[in-house]
Amino acid sequence: MRALLAQIDLPSLGREGPEDLRRLLRAFYVLFGLGFLVAVLGHITQSRALQAAGIAMVLLGTAAFMVAVGSSG
């Protein structure tokens, strides 16, 4: 997972950006995207567990985004 996160390039941050902010934003992108995919898969398969897991991942991604924005000022 860490290798996958390291490969994501953030469009608005140059290399001079703080590494903590970059890490939190990568986590946001991954959790948000995967959460939507899992939730959609749950809706397609009628699995409430997958739907709940997808929604939880989206909420965790949103929390990571809020922390990233709050910590960067």
Wavefront OBJ file of the C-alpha trace (Angstrom):
o trace
v 0.000 0.000 0.000
v 2.819 2.363 0.857
v 4.428 1.822 -2.558
v 1.119 2.604 -4.267
v 0.722 5.817 -2.292
v 4.272 6.893 -3.141
v 3.569 6.643 -6.873
v 0.616 9.055 -6.836
v 1.636 12.475 -8.081
v -0.311 15.400 -6.678
v -1.027 18.005 -9.384
v -0.922 21.165 -7.277
v 2.024 20.352 -5.021
v 5.588 20.641 -6.166
v 8.450 18.726 -4.625
v 8.946 21.543 -2.123
v 5.606 20.816 -0.376
v 5.566 19.381 3.130
v 5.769 15.587 3.090
v 3.082 15.187 5.784
v 0.594 17.108 3.658
v 1.496 15.065 0.587
v 1.038 11.810 2.536
v -2.366 12.835 3.902
v -3.588 13.959 0.494
v -2.451 10.672 -1.061
v -4.370 8.800 1.630
v -7.419 10.939 0.838
v -7.246 10.182 -2.878
v -6.831 6.443 -2.346
v -9.463 6.048 0.389
v -11.992 8.224 -1.391
v -11.584 6.476 -4.740
v -11.509 2.954 -3.362
v -14.419 3.737 -1.065
v -16.602 4.725 -3.969
v -15.612 1.633 -5.917
v -16.349 -0.660 -2.963
v -19.685 1.045 -2.294
v -20.729 0.781 -5.940
v -19.702 -2.876 -5.966
v -21.801 -3.361 -2.828
v -24.812 -1.791 -4.510
v -24.367 -3.972 -7.587
v -24.058 -7.169 -5.528
v -26.691 -6.094 -2.965
v -24.146 -6.573 -0.154
v -24.775 -4.302 2.811
v -21.353 -5.123 4.242
v -19.599 -3.855 1.100
v -21.815 -0.786 1.026
v -20.973 -0.007 4.650
v -17.260 -0.615 4.077
v -17.277 1.708 1.058
v -19.083 4.441 2.950
v -16.654 4.069 5.869
v -13.702 4.401 3.494
v -15.162 7.565 1.969
v -15.681 9.028 5.449
v -12.107 8.137 6.472
v -10.837 9.746 3.285
v -12.828 12.874 4.038
v -11.376 12.968 7.552
v -7.845 12.636 6.108
v -8.606 15.540 3.770
v -9.838 17.705 6.639
v -6.706 16.954 8.663
v -4.505 17.721 5.635
v -6.203 21.054 4.979
v -6.204 21.984 8.666
v -2.540 21.168 9.125
v -1.382 23.108 6.069
v -3.004 26.331 7.158
l 1 2 3 4 5 6 7 8 9 10 11 12 13 14 15 16 17 18 19 20 21 22 23 24 25 26 27 28 29 30 31 32 33 34 35 36 37 38 39 40 41 42 43 44 45 46 47 48 49 50 51 52 53 54 55 56 57 58 59 60 61 62 63 64 65 66 67 68 69 70 71 72 73
